[in-house]
């Protein structure tokens, strides 16, 4: 399990570095509800930041 967490963090860091290089400050990454993963969910509340 610890290896999975490290892998997930590495992938997230890799993706984040790609976004910051290309977006040059025009995109913000923030934690949002897992409801964004379901195509049946709609609405602006999906963009609300959640506490982690």
Buried (B, 14 or more C-beta within 10 A) or exposed (E): EEEEEEEEEEEEEEEEEEEEEEEEEEEEEEEBBEBEEEEEEEEEEEEEEEEE
